[in-house]
């Protein structure tokens, strides 16, 4: 279903969009995403990280914002969370020991998920997750990010989910969540996190985007 707002419309990401969507994620999500940027020693996302995100497109849970010419100017990705996600991420981290950044990211995200403990705290079996929200710089400040999240909440409702979970490393996304009535259930400063070997791996690039915050809302 297509939803119009000014000169931007919203629709599900179709298989024909995957290549454009992947390029958009690399250019407008990873290039700006604070966790990725805060990682000491490597600012570019690892290829495995990008592939991990892109495979969610194939679950049919992507929503795109397009301009009048049909070009993607915003994107959000959903994911169906499972009880053993943290475990799966830790296993994946072990298998990707050669890609240090990706391994560290997986271990950090597993740590965040365990701290948030959505399924334990709210007594639900599975939660719908919003994996990423990205908007083209020229289109920011027009509530496109908010509308992309609202479309993801509709996705979750249509599929019978009772709750939506989002990890936010970006203050703008966190503000969207607060505005939509999400509750912050866990947070950690990037600078405070240590790997299992006791190493510091994050050094925030600015004084604004300094932490990972986890949000949840029953729907």
C-alpha positions in Angstrom: 0.0 0.0 0.0 1.4 3.4 -1.0 1.2 6.3 1.5 1.8 9.8 0.2 3.3 12.7 2.1 4.2 15.9 0.1 6.4 14.6 -2.7 7.4 11.4 -0.9 5.6 8.1 -0.9 6.1 5.0 1.2 5.9 1.3 0.1 7.3 -2.1 0.9 10.8 -2.8 -0.5 10.4 -5.2 -3.4 13.0 -7.7 -4.8 13.6 -5.3 -7.7 14.7 -2.7 -5.1 17.3 -4.8 -3.4 20.4 -3.5 -5.2 19.4 0.2 -4.8 18.4 -0.5 -1.1 21.8 -2.1 -0.4 23.7 0.9 -1.8 21.4 3.3 0.1 22.1 1.4 3.4 25.9 1.6 2.9 25.8 5.3 1.9 23.2 6.7 4.2 23.0 4.3 7.2 26.5 2.9 7.8 28.3 6.1 6.8 26.5 8.1 9.5 25.6 5.4 12.1 27.3 6.3 15.4 28.2 2.8 16.6 29.9 2.0 13.3 31.7 5.4 13.4 32.7 5.1 17.0 34.6 1.8 16.4 38.3 2.4 17.0 40.5 1.8 14.0 37.9 1.2 11.2 35.2 3.6 10.2 33.9 1.6 7.2 31.3 -1.1 7.9 32.6 -4.6 7.3 31.1 -6.3 4.3 29.7 -9.1 6.6 27.8 -6.5 8.6 26.2 -5.0 5.5 25.2 -8.5 4.2 23.7 -9.3 7.6 21.5 -6.3 7.4 20.6 -6.8 3.7 19.4 -10.3 4.2 16.5 -8.9 6.2 15.3 -7.3 3.0 14.6 -10.8 1.8 12.1 -11.4 4.6 9.9 -8.7 3.0 10.1 -6.4 6.1 11.7 -3.4 4.4 9.8 -0.1 3.9 11.1 2.5 1.5 10.4 6.2 1.1 10.7 7.3 -2.5 10.7 10.7 -4.3 8.5 11.6 -7.3 11.0 9.8 -9.6 10.8 6.6 -7.5 14.3 7.0 -6.1 14.8 5.8 -2.5 15.2 8.6 -0.1 14.6 6.7 3.1 14.6 3.1 4.3 13.7 1.1 7.3 14.2 -2.6 7.9 12.2 -4.9 10.2 13.2 -8.2 11.7 11.4 -11.0 13.6 13.3 -11.3 16.9 13.9 -14.8 18.4 14.5 -15.8 22.0 18.0 -17.1 21.2 19.2 -14.1 19.1 22.0 -13.1 21.5 23.2 -16.7 21.4 23.1 -16.8 17.6 25.0 -13.5 17.4 27.7 -14.9 19.7 28.0 -18.0 17.5 28.2 -15.9 14.4 31.0 -13.8 16.1 33.0 -17.0 16.8 32.7 -18.1 13.2 33.8 -14.6 12.0 36.9 -14.3 14.2 38.9 -13.2 11.1 36.7 -10.1 10.7 37.5 -8.3 13.9 35.1 -5.4 13.6 32.2 -7.6 12.7 33.0 -10.0 15.5 33.2 -7.1 18.0 29.9 -5.6 16.7 28.1 -8.9 17.1 29.4 -9.4 20.6 28.3 -5.9 21.5 24.8 -6.3 20.1 24.4 -9.6 21.9 25.4 -7.9 25.1 22.9 -5.1 24.5 20.1 -7.7 23.7 20.8 -9.6 26.9 20.7 -6.3 28.9 17.5 -5.3 27.3 15.9 -8.7 27.9 12.7 -7.8 26.1 11.2 -11.3 26.1 11.9 -11.8 29.8 10.7 -8.4 30.9 7.5 -8.3 28.9 6.6 -12.0 28.9 6.2 -12.3 25.1 7.7 -15.1 22.9 8.9 -13.0 20.0 9.2 -9.3 19.4 9.2 -7.4 16.1 12.5 -5.4 15.8 13.2 -2.3 13.7 16.8 -3.0 12.6 17.6 0.3 10.9 16.2 3.6 9.9 18.0 5.8 7.3 17.0 9.0 5.5 18.9 10.8 2.7 20.5 14.0 4.2 18.5 16.3 1.8 15.2 14.8 3.2 16.0 14.9 6.9 13.8 17.0 9.2 10.6 16.1 7.4 9.4 13.3 9.7 10.3 10.7 7.1 12.2 8.7 9.8 9.1 8.8 12.0 6.8 7.7 9.2 9.2 4.8 8.3 9.0 3.6 11.9 5.2 4.0 11.9 5.0 1.8 8.8 7.2 -0.8 10.7 4.8 -0.7 13.6 1.9 -1.4 11.1 4.0 -4.3 9.7 4.3 -5.7 13.2 0.5 -5.3 14.0 -0.5 -6.9 10.7 1.7 -9.9 11.5 0.2 -10.3 15.0 3.1 -9.1 17.1 2.5 -7.6 20.5 5.6 -5.6 20.9 8.2 -3.7 18.9 11.9 -3.4 19.9 14.5 -0.9 18.6 18.2 -0.4 19.4 19.1 3.3 18.9 22.7 4.6 18.6 21.5 7.9 17.1 19.8 10.6 19.2 17.4 11.5 16.3 16.1 8.0 16.1 15.9 7.8 19.9 13.7 11.0 19.8 11.4 9.4 17.2 11.0 6.4 19.5 10.2 8.6 22.5 7.7 10.6 20.4 6.0 7.4 19.4 5.6 6.3 23.1 8.4 3.8 23.3 10.0 3.2 26.6 13.8 3.2 27.1 14.5 -0.2 28.8 18.3 -0.3 28.6 21.3 1.9 27.8 25.1 1.7 27.7 27.7 4.4 26.9 29.9 3.2 24.1 33.0 4.3 26.1 32.0 2.1 29.0 31.7 -1.1 27.1 34.5 -3.7 27.3 35.0 -6.8 25.2 35.3 -10.2 26.9 39.1 -9.5 26.7 38.6 -6.3 28.6 39.3 -4.0 25.6 37.7 -0.6 24.8 36.5 -0.7 21.2 34.4 2.4 20.9 35.4 6.1 21.0 32.4 8.3 20.1 33.0 10.8 17.3 30.9 13.5 18.9 29.4 14.4 22.3 25.8 13.8 21.1 25.7 10.2 19.9 27.5 8.5 22.8 25.4 5.6 23.8 23.2 2.7 22.6 19.7 2.9 23.9 17.1 0.1 23.6 13.4 1.0 23.3 10.3 -1.1 23.5 6.6 -0.6 23.0 3.6 -3.0 23.4 1.3 -2.5 20.5 
